[in-house]
Amino acid sequence: MSLNGNSNQDPLSSKASFGMNETEESSSGGSSNSSLASLDSDEQSLGPRTVLVTGGAGFIGSHTAEALLELGDKVVVIDEMNDYYDLEQKKANVQILRDLAAKVGKERGMDDMFSYYEGDICDRELMVRIFRDQGITHVCHLAARAGVRPSIEDPYIYIQSNIMGTVSLMELAAQHKVENFVYASSSSVYGGSKNEQFAESDIVDEPVSQYAATKKACELFAATYNSLYGLNCTGLRFFTVYGPRGRPDMAPFKFMHRILNGISIDQYGDGTSERDYTYISDIVDGILLAIDKPQGNVVFNLGRGTPCRLTKFISTIEDICGRKAIINMMPMQPGDVPRTCSDTSKAERVLGYEPSVSLEEGLRATMDWYSEWQSVSRLN
């Protein structure tokens, strides 16, 4: 997965090195199951993997599915294609995957590298059929209702999608003896932590939004399924992911679009809030490493560890756009936190995770993609 969102390899994209398995007892969310966590990668890798990627038409999901196809894995994507943001963008992501699967399949003499299902992970009958027919060996669960503020307005749909959907998948994964269940958690579980860096060993019992609460609940269910059934479960706490094909409701995409088109942006608070922005290729590298290295039950931070102040973030985008932003000063919103900053030392030590893309470099790559995307959208 390349820096600019195309499928050609880039030296900054797939840094993940696959090989020796490492084990570590989880410092959050239960104990490690030693019988499964001790399996080495040679034993795990007999024959081609078939990876179910939920939410695979979305931002992180499509980039992850793309990287897995490039590695030669069979990929099964399910996405409900809800209208949380532009469906045309999601459809374009699926087409990228179809085209790449055809190319890689031709090179490898395989004609069934990619399968796509449009449906809801809470549809029990559909999910039973997918697990049965596709022979799923690994799950990369990235489907979720996203967004802190919308979860406060409609918590029920977040409970249904994020908790019920995850438990349904874990149940099927345990029944089918899936080798590894990797799922998206969130930096939101840290709430309003005052710590300089957020570590997996921190107590995270005070979420400040329903979205954060659902993510914490999924971590608890992962511990349960590992304890009861020996299901390898790796939770990945993502820190403010951005990049090509990003969600339009997220600040990087939204600010670029509005600044370039002379539309005002909303700045919540006095501009001193900070976010640990993490470029998509770094996140995907962490996901690939987690899929390859089952750990029993464990949680990892995937971030960069270099938070950026909001005022600096806006000025950087202004420089890249070559225009000044029209700023509406707004109060802090319910559920917002003043700062996020990941301690990635555990992921570095256990997985070999090495984030490398600077914020300015990542934003410039995002701008390149955005300009191309807007040109294509206007033509269509």
N, C-alpha and C positions, 0 to 999 in steps of 0.2 A: 504494500500500500504506500503510494508515494506521497511526498510532502504536499503536492498540489491537488491531490484527490483523484488523479488518474491511476490506472492499475499497473503502469510500468514501475518496476522496482526503483527505489531511491536509496542511496546509502544511509539516509537518516531514518528509513522506515522500519524494516524488519530486522531489528538488532537481536531478536530473541535467539538464544543458542539452546538447542535441544539436545539433551543427553542425560547425564547422571541425575537421578532423582535424589532430592534431599528431604529429610523429614524434620518436623519441629512440632512440639506440642503447642496447641493454640493458646495464646495469651488472652483470648477473649472468646467467650461463647462455648465452653465445654472442652472436653478432653479429646485428644487425637486417638483414632482407632488404629492401633499399631499394625494389625494384620493387613490392612489395606494400604496404610500410609507407607509401609516398608517395601511395597512392590517397586522394582526398578523400572526405568522407562523402556528397557528392551522387552520386558514382559508385558508392559502396557501397550506396546506398539506393534504386536503381532498382527499383520494384516492391516488394510486401510481403515482409518477411523471414519466413522459416520457421526458428524457433529450436528446436533440440533441447535440452531441459533434462533432463539425467540426474539421478536422485535427486529428481525433481520432486514426489514425495509427501512428502518430508522437510521439515525446518525451513527451511533457507535456500532449498532448491529450490522449495518451494511459494510462498514469498514472492516469489522472482524470477519464477517463471512468472506469478504474479498481476500483477506490475508490467508484464511484457511484454504480457500480454493487454490491460491498460488502455491501453498505448501503441498498440494495434491490430496487433501482430504475431501471426502464426500460431504457435502453440506446440505442440510435440510433447513429451510427457513419457514417460519410461520410468523405472520403479522396480521393483526386485525384491520390495519389500514384505517384507523380512526381519523377524524378530522381535526385533531389537536393542532396540526399545522398542515401546510400545503400537500395535498395528496399527489400532485404532479411531481413534487420533489421525491416522494417515496417511490412512486412508480419508476422514476428515472434511476433510482438506486437499484431496484430489482432488475431493470434492464442491464445495468452495468454488470450485475452478478450473472445474469443469463449469458451475456456476451463472453465474459471471462471464462465461465464454465465450459462453453463451447470451444473456446481457444485451447484451454488447458486440457480438456478432454480429448481433443484431436491430437495434441502432442503426446498424450499418455495412452492413447488407444482406449479411452473410457468414454462411454456415451451417457452415463447416468450420474455425473458428479454433482448435479444440483437439482433439488426439488423445492418447489415453492407452494405453500398453502396459505390462502387468505382465510383467516379464521381467528377465533378467540381462544387463548390458552385455557380459559375457564370452561370451554366446551369439552366436557369429559369424553364423550363418544369420539369426537374428532381426535383428541390427543391419544386415546387408547389405540386408535387405528394407525396413527403416525408411528408410535413406538413399535407396534406390531409389524407393520409393513416395511418400515425403513431400517429396522435393525439398529436403532440408535445405540452408539457406544459411549458418547460423551454429550453432555448438555452444557451449552453456554447460554444462560438465561439472562437476557438483556431487556426483555419486554417489561414495561411498567408504565403506569400513569406517572408522568413527570411533573415537576413544578411545585414549589412550596406554597405560593399564594393560592393557586386553584384548589389545593387540597384542603385549605381552610374553608373555602366556599362550598365544596362538595366532597366531604370526607368519605361518603359511602362508596363511591366509585373507586376510590383509592384502596379501600379495604378489600373490595371485590377483586380488582385487578392485581394489586400488589401482594396481598396476603393469600387470598383464596387461589389465585393463579399459581403462585409459587408453591403452595402446599400440594396442589394437584400435580404439579410437575415432579416434586420430590417423591410423592407417593409412587408415581409411575416409574421414576428413575430407580427407586429402591426395588420395585417388583421386577424390573428388567435387568437388574444388576449392572447398571451403568457404571463405567469405570471412574468417571469424575463429573461432578456437578458444580460448575462455576457460575456464580450469579452476581449480579450487580447490586451492591449496597450503595452507600452514599456518604459523603463527608457531612451531610446534614445530621447524621446520628450524633455528632459531637455537640450539637446545640450551640449555646452561647459560651462555649469553653473559653476561659481566660488564659489557657496554657500558651506558651510561646510556640510550641509545635504540638500537633495532635497525634498521639500515638495509639496503637491498637490496644494497649494495656489500660488506657484511660477508662474510667467508669462513664458509661453513656446511658444513664437512666433518666435523663431529663430532656427529651426531645421538645423542640419548640414549635413543631408543626405536625399535622397529621401525616404528611408525606414522610417526615423523618421517623415517626413512630412506626409506620408500616415497614420501613427498611430495617429498623431495629428488630421488629417482630420476625422478619424473615431470617435474620441471623440466629434468633432463638430457635426457630424451627429447624434450621440447618444443624444446630447442635443436637436437637432431638433425633433427627433422622440418622445422624452419624452414630449416636449412642444406641439407638434401637436396632438399626439395620446395617451399620458399618458403611453407610453411604459417604464417600468422599465428598465433602462440601467446602468450596473455597469462596468466601465472600470478598468482593473487591470494592473498597470504599473509594469511589471516584471523586476527584476534586476538580470541579468546574472545567469540564471538557469542552474544547472548542476546536474549530478547524473546518476544512472544506466539507460541504454537505451538512453543516451544522444546523441546529434547530433555530428557526427564525425568531423564537421568543427569547433566546439567550442574548446577552448583551453584545458579544462580538458581532454577530450577524445583524442584530437590530440596530446597533449604533452605526455600523458601516452603511447600511441601507438608508437610514434616516439622514446621516450627515451628507452623503453623496447626493441625496434628493432634496436637500434643503428643508427637511422636516425636523422639528424640535425633538430632543431626547429628554427623558425624565431622569434626573439625578436624585436618588433617594438618600437623604441625609446630607451631611456637610462635606462629603467627598473623602472622608478619612477611612471609610470601610475598605477592607482588603480581601482579595480573593486569590487563591492559589491556582491560577489558570494553567491548565495542562493540555498540551497539544495532542491531537487524536492519535498520531503515530506512536507516541510514547505510551498512551493508554492501551492501544492494540498490542504493542509489544508485551506489556504486562499481562494482558489477557491470555495471549498465546503461551507465555511461560507458565501461567497458572493452570491452563488446560493440560499442559504437558507434564506437570509435576504435582500429582495428587498428594495432599498433606493430611488426610484424615478430616478433621474439622478445624478450619483456620480462617482468619480474616486478615487481609492486607490493605494498607493504604496504597493507592496509586495516584500520585500527584507529582509536583515538581519541587515543592519545599521552598519556593521563592514567591511569596505573595506580593501582589501589586496593588497599590492604593488606587481607589477609583479615579481620582483626579489625574493621576499619571496614566492610567489606562485610557481615559478619554483623550488626553493630549497625544498619546501614541497613535491612536486611531485617527485623530485629526491630521497628524503628520503624514500618515500613510494615505489618507484620502485627499490631502492637499486642500482641505477646507476646515473652517471653524464650525464647531457645533453650536446650535441654538439650544440652550439648556434651560429646562424648567426645573426649578428647585422644589423638591418634594420631601415630605417627612418620611422617616424610616417606616417601612411597612411591617405589619404583624408577620412573625415567622422569619424575618430577616435576621441574620447574625452579623456582628461587626467585623469578623475576621475569620479566615480559614488559612491553615498552614499545615501541610502534611509532613509528618516524620516518616520517610520512606526507607529507613534503615533496615527494617525487618524484611521488606520486599527485596531490597538490594542483597541482603545477606542470604536469604532462603531461595529466592527465585532467580537472582541475577538481574533484577530490574535496574535499568540505567536511563532515566529520562534525560534527553539531551537538547530538545528544541527550545530555544529562547522564546520569550513572549513576542518580541518584535519580529523574529523570523517566522513564527507561526502565524502572526496576524498578517504579515505580507503574503504568505502562501494562501491564507484565507481570502484575502482581497483578490488575488489572482483568480481563484476559483469563483468568487462572487461575480467578478466582472464577466467571466465567461458564461456563468449561469444566467446572468441578466441578459446577455446578448442572445443566447439560445431561447430564453423565455419570450423575448420580444419578437423573434422570428416566428415562433409558434403562435 
